[in-house]
Amino acid sequence: MPEYKAPLKDIQFVLDEMLHSEQHYQSLPGCEEATPDMVAAILEEGAKFAERVLAPLNQVGDREGCQLTDGEVKTPTGFKEAYQQFVEGGWPSLAHDPEWGGQGLPESIGIVLNEMVGSANWSWSMYPGLSHGAMNTIEAHGTEAQKQTYLTRLISGEWTGTMCLTESHCGTDLGMLKTKAEPQADGSYKISGTKIFISAGEHDMADNIVHIVLARLPDAPQGTKGISLFIVPKFLPNSDGNVGERNNLSCGSLEHKMGIHGNATCVMNFDGATGYLIGPENKGLNCMFTFMNTARLGTALQGLAHAEWGYQNSLAYARDRLQMRALNGPACPDKPADPIIVHPDVRRMLLTQKAFAEGGRALIYYCAQLVDRVNLTTDSDERQQADTQLAFLTPIAKAFLTETGFESANLGLQIFGGHGYISEWGMEQNVRDSRISMLYEGTTGIQALDLLGRKVLMTQGESLKSFTKVVHKFCQSQAENRAMQEFISPLARLNKEWGDLTTRIGMKAMMNREEVGAASVDYLMYSGYATMAYLWARMAVTAQQKLDAGEGDRSFYQAKLKTARFYFERILPRTKTLEATIDSGADNLLAMDEAEFSC
Amino acid sequence: MPEYKAPLKDIQFVLDEMLHSEQHYQSLPGCEEATPDMVAAILEEGAKFAERVLAPLNQVGDREGCQLTDGEVKTPTGFKEAYQQFVEGGWPSLAHDPEWGGQGLPESIGIVLNEMVGSANWSWSMYPGLSHGAMNTIEAHGTEAQKQTYLTRLISGEWTGTMCLTESHCGTDLGMLKTKAEPQADGSYKISGTKIFISAGEHDMADNIVHIVLARLPDAPQGTKGISLFIVPKFLPNSDGNVGERNNLSCGSLEHKMGIHGNATCVMNFDGATGYLIGPENKGLNCMFTFMNTARLGTALQGLAHAEWGYQNSLAYARDRLQMRALNGPACPDKPADPIIVHPDVRRMLLTQKAFAEGGRALIYYCAQLVDRVNLTTDSDERQQADTQLAFLTPIAKAFLTETGFESANLGLQIFGGHGYISEWGMEQNVRDSRISMLYEGTTGIQALDLLGRKVLMTQGESLKSFTKVVHKFCQSQAENRAMQEFISPLARLNKEWGDLTTRIGMKAMMNREEVGAASVDYLMYSGYATMAYLWARMAVTAQQKLDAGEGDRSFYQAKLKTARFYFERILPRTKTLEATIDSGADNLLAMDEAEFSC
């Protein structure tokens, strides 16, 4: 039976020791109360909930899945009760505006809670998780009345929300969407159309479900410039704001899918459902982009979650399972065989997961502090800088961490040998659950085009520089730190090569725009390895400082240094291949005639 | 609904044009009748069976799985009838000894049939597939009477067979197995113990199931030197050889697993079951090693199968699905969007699958000709050479092709975007089914230790040289072929680097044997890319010859050249990273204390 233990020590290492959260919160208006002690107390409570309530339901969710009967969805045993506890504990409101019932903590603390909740049970975490999209939309673009009615109940957790974007013929290409919104005399709209892949679209966990639906007005321009947003609740609120009449929308079916069985993935039929415009007409996509970064960071968390779950459980197995002897002779001569953790290749698989989990945590928390600055800082230059860096790092975090999360989940399974393929151990579920993360919220390919095309090349590299400058400064600050040169030298070299490589792509792309698509995914992965190298170097430096100062748990910091070394020696060389494939150009992809693919 | 079309054109390209099967069969005693026309006729019939009977049952098998009731296993709808057709068609006997009812065709033709059958429906193919292990064991080590009773009925397909190796506490480390065999007065044995992961251990498709069970005699030495083999049939044969009394063995449960749901993975309980010794006492593992290479090639096929299935179905989708516009402007301005095959990154994913499927086919057929030579040639030097090369290439084929098969299956899913995660499209099943191939018949880690430790280093590199000499000769033969230098030059360079890299590992391993384990998997993958580069270069040269001669389908050969180019420019650079990680040595894996993994 797989288990989850919240890695509080590492969480605090990253937050407090590496990212200096105390200074960070002190510098932001309204966050002064978020002291390390206060944050630690919150996180300890969150950890208990994740470990004791959610983790034991993870396999239950996978086995039972969701059942649709007469339009009602029954979630797996225990899911509803866990959600009630979650609401009673006040968790949904943690990082939301006190004006609407929130506790006013910064987003970066909410993200740590989401990590623990999501690592323990990703399918469950999607029910409250999807509400964030709806909350952010209403908070940013809703009227006072809409906030009063919907936002307060979403923040309290009484109601949940969804985002209804995808239709069967369009996911990436939302400009093609067909769902219609017809204006009514009373100012409302009749929404008609079918949406697919609606996570948490219907369930039994909350009194009402607030759908944010993308649809077209009758006179809307074609393409992405003709999309508007609508609030379409499952139950129409009465004049007092409480649940009233059932709206004309229903869950038509549940998708049978590879994983995340505990979450209801719904086909939603809107049959002239009553909806309310939110934000300006035809500006729906723009409104959504305002919080796209946060949503994508939320999915990046999924990569970390599956890496952490895979690591913890395969580590326990590697210590327990006896099989073969160490090549240098028995490590445990009193046992019938050695625990497989003695074998170098098993260690390679464990360390890869560890490096991606801890490196991923560092990357996400780093981004979360940028989110805080974008949201809260009063200095507009600082906000702009944080925004630019966050926009650059977000597609990297989303795609790179989900790709490496899937790799990690697979390595976790592999350590179990044949047992990894058997459901009861939970490792194959971890692989299946993780696989969706490279698809939704924009596939890896879409993130890569966003990064290289929209962010880097369209800003003439300014976007990249917003981050490489940070790396450069860090390397300079450590120039005299002899002991750390094993990390600083390769990082500084790579940081320069990254810019050179970008310039070469940019030059080619001026001649042929297809070069952008040809380089994009490899460029994103290259950028991911480079970004994570910076974070591993920072973690190493932090650990070394603690060791030098004789503070804290020596073996924890030593393990950090060894994992950093593993990352630089065994993972970072992947950039060599990526540099070569990027430089190989677009011809090897475009030369094949379409017919030749199957001749 | 996914489909499968047997790639007969490519099969014939590899067999006849690249590997000159006509000369190959002419040179082997007893194979003179296997002319290209005759082989083509057989394969066309096999293709029809795979496409029309097996492929439509692939999703059925996944959805329904197998059901265990009162000790009886019901296979998915249609599986039993398909097996009857398979037997009536004479397919099980294709590549077996005429003395026992076989058709006497060489193994290399059987492997092509297995490719088509396995690509169409891997779970189904395992029922007849597992019989091969039992057949090979009895053919090599059985008595005349055992062959008469068991082998003839296995070859006819009336009965099927299994291999019962694994126990819950040992898979890789068979020396630890506990199943007991107690000698009886009548010369038989009573077999007692529990075996797990027994594929096709119980089912409703054949009249009897012949288990080959690994067990220990009472006085057996400890470890791998105390294992004997036993024939333990589900029904004891009567004196006339037909099915008689039920033996004391039963299927205790079916495993719930990630994929291959159509195949029954059984826990088998032997409760004093009657068994018959086969081969010498305590030499069971040695006996099994005699045909290990064939069994592992059979699993290598699985990598190819899932790459081919993924490629065919994601190609069809990429041509059909309209989403976004080409970066250089609309490719299909009359449609609402362009088919996604215009996007370079989609092409990258398609070409990766294509390169691995076609390259994998070339590698397996190349190995299959070595199997033929080992089995049939009368020249003992030639046999020895073929055997050495086959022993070297087998772990590469098994591990490298299953790893790249899984990668390909994943890319196939990725091309479908969110739809890839939904079961009805069949792509997620392809990923789940393919995942087992890196685990059974020896995990990737075990294959890697076999390759680097047992094969390469223990022969002081002779094993490697048996193949690099072949590559070297080929490069020399093409030294004047200007047009092909884009492939020949990097291949020749790599072939040399491969030897140098091996020497470096060997030097380090003399100081510390753990260096072998630390380098092994990366070394195996490096060897896989190098081996496949040789085969892609050979395919390119063959295609170029056909183009120069103006023979055959021009666009087919052009596509080959373009895929070869893609392989050399976009896949082969992975060796750069692997070289660096191998050279990084064992310290970065061994430095971490066991306790530090979770401090």
Interface residues (C-beta under 8 A of the other chain):
Chain A: T166 H169 C170 G171 T172 D173 M176 F197 E255 H256 K257 M258 G259 Q312 L315 R319 L322 Q323 M324 A326 L327 N328 P336 A337 I341 H343 P344 D345 V346 R347 R348 L350 L351 K354 N410 L413 Q414 G417 G418 G420 Y421 I422 S423 E424 E428 V431 R432 R435 I436 M438 L439 Y440 T443 T444 G445 A448 L449 G453 N512 R513 E514 V516 G517 A518 S520 V521 D553 S555 F556 Q558 A559 K562 T563 R565 F566 E569 R570 P573 R574 K576 T577 A580 T581 S584 A586 N588 L589 L590 A591 M592 D593 E594 A595 E596 F597 S598 C599
Chain B: T166 H169 C170 G171 T172 D173 M176 F197 E255 H256 K257 M258 G259 Q312 L315 R319 L322 Q323 M324 A326 L327 N328 P336 A337 I341 H343 P344 D345 V346 R347 R348 L350 L351 K354 N410 L413 Q414 G417 G418 G420 Y421 I422 S423 E424 E428 V431 R432 R435 I436 M438 L439 Y440 T443 T444 G445 A448 L449 G453 N512 R513 E514 V516 G517 A518 S520 V521 D553 S555 F556 Q558 A559 K562 T563 R565 F566 E569 R570 P573 R574 K576 T577 A580 T581 S584 A586 N588 L589 L590 A591 M592 D593 E594 A595 E596 F597 S598 C599
